[in-house]
Amino acid sequence: MVKIKHSKYKNTGLLFNLLTRQLTSDVLEGKESPCIKVIEKYFKGKSILAKEYKLYEAITSLRDTSPEKASEH
């Protein structure tokens, strides 16, 4: 059996990215997108996914990815 590594923060970033891409596609097609409700409910305020996404953004936006710099955030 193959063991797959799991990264909660990377998965949160991927989920947000997929939702925003689908939202963009729906808007360009002139359709009402259910993605808006999902993003507003789970990625705003103090929700767990919102906090995880903020951590993901902080980690991916670092230019210097040394362990010392990463532990500061």
TORKOL-4160 file (C-alpha; in steps of 0.2 Angstrom, whole numbers, padded with zeros to 4 digits, m for minus):
73
<pt num="1" X="0000" Y="0000" Z="0000"/>
<pt num="2" X="0007" Y="0017" Z="m0005"/>
<pt num="3" X="0007" Y="0030" Z="0009"/>
<pt num="4" X="0002" Y="0047" Z="0004"/>
<pt num="5" X="0008" Y="0062" Z="0013"/>
<pt num="6" X="m0005" Y="0074" Z="0018"/>
<pt num="7" X="m0003" Y="0093" Z="0020"/>
<pt num="8" X="m0019" Y="0101" Z="0028"/>
<pt num="9" X="m0013" Y="0119" Z="0024"/>
<pt num="10" X="m0008" Y="0114" Z="0006"/>
<pt num="11" X="m0025" Y="0106" Z="0004"/>
<pt num="12" X="m0034" Y="0121" Z="0010"/>
<pt num="13" X="m0025" Y="0132" Z="m0002"/>
<pt num="14" X="m0029" Y="0120" Z="m0016"/>
<pt num="15" X="m0047" Y="0120" Z="m0011"/>
<pt num="16" X="m0048" Y="0139" Z="m0011"/>
<pt num="17" X="m0039" Y="0140" Z="m0028"/>
<pt num="18" X="m0052" Y="0127" Z="m0036"/>
<pt num="19" X="m0067" Y="0137" Z="m0028"/>
<pt num="20" X="m0060" Y="0154" Z="m0035"/>
<pt num="21" X="m0057" Y="0146" Z="m0052"/>
<pt num="22" X="m0074" Y="0139" Z="m0053"/>
<pt num="23" X="m0082" Y="0155" Z="m0047"/>
<pt num="24" X="m0072" Y="0165" Z="m0061"/>
<pt num="25" X="m0078" Y="0152" Z="m0074"/>
<pt num="26" X="m0096" Y="0154" Z="m0068"/>
<pt num="27" X="m0096" Y="0173" Z="m0068"/>
<pt num="28" X="m0088" Y="0173" Z="m0086"/>
<pt num="29" X="m0102" Y="0162" Z="m0092"/>
<pt num="30" X="m0115" Y="0173" Z="m0083"/>
<pt num="31" X="m0121" Y="0159" Z="m0071"/>
<pt num="32" X="m0125" Y="0160" Z="m0053"/>
<pt num="33" X="m0111" Y="0151" Z="m0044"/>
<pt num="34" X="m0113" Y="0141" Z="m0028"/>
<pt num="35" X="m0095" Y="0144" Z="m0024"/>
<pt num="36" X="m0099" Y="0161" Z="m0017"/>
<pt num="37" X="m0109" Y="0154" Z="m0003"/>
<pt num="38" X="m0095" Y="0141" Z="0001"/>
<pt num="39" X="m0081" Y="0154" Z="0001"/>
<pt num="40" X="m0091" Y="0166" Z="0012"/>
<pt num="41" X="m0096" Y="0153" Z="0024"/>
<pt num="42" X="m0079" Y="0144" Z="0026"/>
<pt num="43" X="m0066" Y="0156" Z="0021"/>
<pt num="44" X="m0071" Y="0172" Z="0030"/>
<pt num="45" X="m0070" Y="0178" Z="0048"/>
<pt num="46" X="m0063" Y="0166" Z="0061"/>
<pt num="47" X="m0067" Y="0150" Z="0053"/>
<pt num="48" X="m0055" Y="0136" Z="0054"/>
<pt num="49" X="m0052" Y="0135" Z="0035"/>
<pt num="50" X="m0050" Y="0154" Z="0035"/>
<pt num="51" X="m0036" Y="0153" Z="0048"/>
<pt num="52" X="m0028" Y="0138" Z="0039"/>
<pt num="53" X="m0029" Y="0148" Z="0022"/>
<pt num="54" X="m0020" Y="0163" Z="0030"/>
<pt num="55" X="m0006" Y="0152" Z="0036"/>
<pt num="56" X="m0005" Y="0144" Z="0019"/>
<pt num="57" X="m0004" Y="0161" Z="0011"/>
<pt num="58" X="0009" Y="0167" Z="0024"/>
<pt num="59" X="0020" Y="0152" Z="0021"/>
<pt num="60" X="0019" Y="0152" Z="0002"/>
<pt num="61" X="0022" Y="0171" Z="0001"/>
<pt num="62" X="0039" Y="0170" Z="0010"/>
<pt num="63" X="0054" Y="0173" Z="m0001"/>
<pt num="64" X="0066" Y="0166" Z="0011"/>
<pt num="65" X="0060" Y="0149" Z="0016"/>
<pt num="66" X="0074" Y="0144" Z="0028"/>
<pt num="67" X="0067" Y="0134" Z="0044"/>
<pt num="68" X="0072" Y="0149" Z="0055"/>
<pt num="69" X="0061" Y="0161" Z="0045"/>
<pt num="70" X="0047" Y="0148" Z="0043"/>
<pt num="71" X="0046" Y="0146" Z="0062"/>
<pt num="72" X="0043" Y="0165" Z="0064"/>
<pt num="73" X="0026" Y="0164" Z="0056"/>
